[in-house]
Amino acid sequence: MKLGFDCHAHAYGPVKNVKGSNYSPSRPAPLLDWQKNLESCRLSGGVLVQPSFLGNDNRQLLEMLAKLDHSYRGVVQLAKETTLEEIAALDAAGIVGVRWNLIEGRSALPNLSDPQWIDFLDHLKAMDWHLELHLEGNRLPEIFPALHEHGVKLVIDHIGLPVDAAPLQDPGCRLLLEAGQAERTWVKLSAPYRSPVINLKPHVQALLDHLGRDRLVWGSDWPWTRHEDKHTYRDTYGWLSDWISDADVRQHILDTSPRALFKLEAR
């Protein structure tokens, strides 16, 4: 029996000297290798996220999705000029959301007073897509309130990348806890090594208490770009058990929540 989905992974072929990126992976991340990892943990499928170093060139991701069934979905990067018709075509290809990689030094925060960005967010709402945010917890207050007020579905990467060991003292985590009642914010339980906080179990528990299990999903972050060779796929899967002891809650996070958010179907 399959147990659920990996909701954050990257797959790509050989990549060299990408224009506009200060990082190129040392080796490819083949789709088949990720699928072998899924099988090793009895997972049905998952969500492929456009790697930041490929920018808005989503061709590799789309080529992979074309070979896969509805137990897989994709999240792309798009320019603000993207039309609703173009987004609808991507939706038909298995795309369910857009990622903004806003880690400090990589990309400026979008100007949400720009009418084009407002139109873009409206397009996401019209297609029932989500907007995935990847940025540090102490910078989340710079953009989260306006996006939350707009009403677009938000998915926060990597436990919100907390910068403070106490959840209520972390500005980003505090915002996420307050947003729980609106029921349109999800958080990915993934990549604890990308946060400066060593123990993220208190943050996961706080998110579970305030957002509930329906708003949490798990991701491996395979192949762990910039952190390759530090752990195994089985390690990342095991972290969920370290964070959450209740097996029924873990199963809900692995299976029920991703089905609803990403429109996944098990094989």
C-alpha positions, 0 to 999 in steps of 0.5 A, a space after each residue: 500500500 502506498 502511503 502518500 506524496 513527496 510535495 517538494 522535490 527537484 529533477 533536472 538534467 545536466 545544468 551548466 552556466 545558467 544565465 542570471 544564476 550564481 549556482 549550478 548543480 554539480 550533477 543532474 537529478 534524474 527523475 528516475 532516481 527520485 522515483 526510486 526514492 519514492 518507491 523506497 518509502 512506499 510513496 505514490 508520487 509527488 510535486 516537482 518544483 522548478 529549480 531556482 537556477 533554471 529561472 522561468 525556463 520550465 521546459 524540463 519540468 513540463 517534459 517530465 510531467 508529460 510522461 507522468 500520471 496524476 500522482 504527480 504535479 508541478 510548480 513553475 516560475 513565471 514572469 508577471 506578464 504571463 497571461 491567463 490563457 498561458 496559465 490555463 495551458 500549464 494547468 492542463 499540463 499538470 501545473 498547480 502553482 507558481 514559486 517565488 524564490 525570494 531568498 535574500 540576495 537572489 531576487 527582489 521582493 515583487 512590488 505588489 502595487 504593480 498592476 501587472 502583479 495584481 493581475 498575475 495574482 488574480 490569474 492564480 486565483 481564477 485557476 485555483 493555483 497557489 503561490 509558493 513563497 521561499 524566503 527567510 522568516 524574518 522577511 516574511 512580514 515584508 510581503 505575507 500580509 499583502 498577499 494574504 489580504 489579496 486572498 491567493 492561496 499561499 504555500 510557505 516553503 521549508 517550515 517558514 525558514 525560522 530565524 528564532 528558536 522560539 516560535 512565537 518570537 520568530 516574526 514569520 512563524 508568528 504571522 503563519 500562526 495568526 493566519 491559520 484561521 483563514 484556511 488558505 495558508 499551507 506550510 511545507 515540512 521540509 529542509 530544516 537544514 536551510 534554517 539557522 535554527 537547529 531544532 524545529 520541532 517546536 515550530 512544527 508543533 506550533 504550526 500543527 496546533 494553529 493551522 491544523 493537519 489539513 494545512 501541512 504537507 511534507 517534502 524531501 527537498 531532494 536532491 538538496 541543492 547546495 546541501 548535497 551529500 549531507 543526508 539520505 532520502 530516508 533521513 528526510 522521510 524520518 524527520 517527519 516522525 521526529 517532528 510528529 509522533 502521532 501516526 494518524 496525523 503523519 498519514 494525513 500530512 503525507 496523503 490527505 492534505 497533498 491530495 486536496 492542495 495539489 490535486 493529486 491522485 494515488 496510483 
